[in-house]
Amino acid sequence: MTTLGIPQPALITSPATSPGWIVERTDRVAVIARSSTANIPGPDSWQERLVDALTRFRASGVTVVGAKRVHADGTIFSMGEFVVHPKGFHHLGRGLSGHAFRFPEEVDVIAGGVMAVDEVAFDAVDGEDALRGELGAIELCLRLRARGGRCIAVPEVVVVDARSPRPRDEESKAFEKRWGFDWRAADLDRLRACDSGSAIRGLLWNVRLHGLALPFEKYEQRPAMHWKNYAETPVYRQRADHLAKLAAQHFGDGDVLDLGCGDGLFSHLLAMAGMNVTGLDVETAAIDQARSKCASQIYPERSPRFEHSTGGPLPFADGSFNGVVMFDVIEHLPNPVALLREFQRVLPPGGKCIISTPSWQYGGSSDPVYHLCEYTMEELTRQIQAATDMTIAATGTIGGVYRDLVVVAQRPGE
């Protein structure tokens, strides 16, 4: 049976209740599945389809191919996984219709389901040893990538398997000691600083995500754009006022850091609500505009002050602020993990941060020029919790003409 001339994918069921793996070798290929999938029902051809896919891609350096994974209801659980990524560990396409991804996708790793691995490459990285534990498939794929191999998720085989790795703390710590980063939330700046001869450098393969950042010229091209939108566009003004009101509810009249303050509109709105605001941004043009616009305003308490950041650690002492806001910023960052950890440092016990960002949409972006990565709510909350010890205090969305995610996270109290 075919659809649009394309053979239907081989559909197999994988309960995946055990962390163990079974390896079967055939025709210069190691076919790998969880031990619970050794006798799974399904078409006899699924192994052949994986092997055929690997054979097609071998010439371009592909050493492992894995199946698309779906939930029992047919929605996508994963089209492969990313680990060394601005969003940290996440399942590509999670929650989309099962019809999405009709073509292969290159990813960091294949974390579960079934896969086929080039036998020579498998033995070269001691694949049998790599497959131990919950993180076995991730470990195997990273070893292959470190040697120049590539990982591809293909739609020819679909596995009903909705299982994320759940390693014990000891396994996660051993992984971090071995690779130098947390498998859930890699600090990309640390990886980029590795010696060029290090095996870890082989994990920085994606030019779009790991290459040099392009110049950010938004404030030179559109001076004081947020102020203009606030003055001229009612729906934008309503959204901005909503975020400022949310900050007032959580921070009261405390000291607040507006991180990535841009041209200062949100710093202005928070100061008008009585907060003592410090705005910080790496863009000199943005800071100049923020200072200029706020200099002519009259505030109930203190005027916001603005500082230029050169990147890296925040230039503030531990526990300096009652609250931190980062409105429409995280989607621009090449390494959010480092900044999230700085949030935790500059907040006191019980302090909160509020993050807003456009929700990820398949095949599109609200700003394809300047947005590096957009998030799903699951990805955003997962990264915050993986990178810090903060808890998620509240989540919400802003709809209408917008599709924003809003998360309030809090440091544990004393």
C-alpha positions, 0 to 999 in steps of 0.5 A: 500500500502506498501514499503519493507513491511513497511506501508506507513506513514500517510501524513497530511497537517498542514498550521500552521498559528496560534500559538494556540494548540488543545488538544484532550484526548483519551485512556490515551493520549493527542493528540495535534495539532495546532489549524489550524490543527484541521480538517486537511485532511489526513488518519483517522489513523494518531492519532491512529498511534501516540497513538500506537507509544507512547504505544510502547515506554511508558515502556522506559520512553517516554512521548511524540512522534511527527510526522516527518515534511516535506516541500511541496516538500517532503524534511525534515523540521524536525525530531524533534528539539534540544534546549539544544545542542552545535548547539543551537536550530535546526531542526534535518535533515532539508533539507534532502530527505523525505526518510531519518529517517526511524526509531525513533529519540530521540530529546530534543523537538517536536516543531510543527506538531502533537504529542501524550503525556502521559495524566498523564504526561501531567497533571502533568506538567500542559500541558494546561498552557505550550501550551500557545504561540509560544514556547508552544510545546517547553515549554511542552516538556522541562517540561516533560524532566525535570521530566525524560520524553523522546521525540521521533520523529517517521516516522509513521506520516508525516506532511507537516509543515515547520514552526519554532517558531517565538515568540515575544521578551516578550515571549522569555525573559519570557522563559529565565527567567523561564529556565535560558537560551535562547531557541535559544542559550543555554549556556551549561556551565551555565546549567552544573553548575546548582545544581544537584537537579535542574529541568534543570539538567534533560535536560542534558540527552544526554551523547554524547553531555552533558557528560565529554569531552574525552581527545584531543590527536590529537597533541600528535598522529600527531605532527605539522600535519597541517604544514605537510599537507601544505608541502606535500598536494597541495589541503590542501595548496590551501585551507589554502592559500585561508582562509589566503587570505580571512582573509587578505581581511577582516582584512588588517594588523590589530591585529588578534586572531587565536582562536584554533590555534593548531600547529600554521600553520594559525597563521604563514600564517596570520603573513606572510600576515602582520597581528599581530597575537595572537594564543590561544589554550587549548592544551599544545602540540599544543602551544609547536609545534606552538612556535617551528615551528614559531621560525625558520620563518622570518616574514615581520612584527611581529612573531605570539605569542602564549598563552595557554588557560585554557578555559573559558573567553578569557584572553583579554580586550574588543575590543583587536582585529580587527579580529578573526579567528576560522578555523576548531574549532567550530565542536570540542566545547562542548559549542560554544555559550559562545565562540561566545559571547566572540568574540563579546566582544574582537572585536571593533564595526565593527570588524569581525570574520571568521569561517570555519567548515566542512559541516554536512552530514547525517550519517557521519563525516569528523572526527568521533573521534574528531568532536562533532557536524558538522553544516549546513550553516543554523545552523551555521548562526542561532547560530551566530545570536542567540548568538550575535548581529553580522550580517552575512557579507558573506558566502561561501563554499570550495568544491572539496575534501573538504566540508567546510562552511565559514562565515564572521560575523561582529559586528555592527559599532558605 
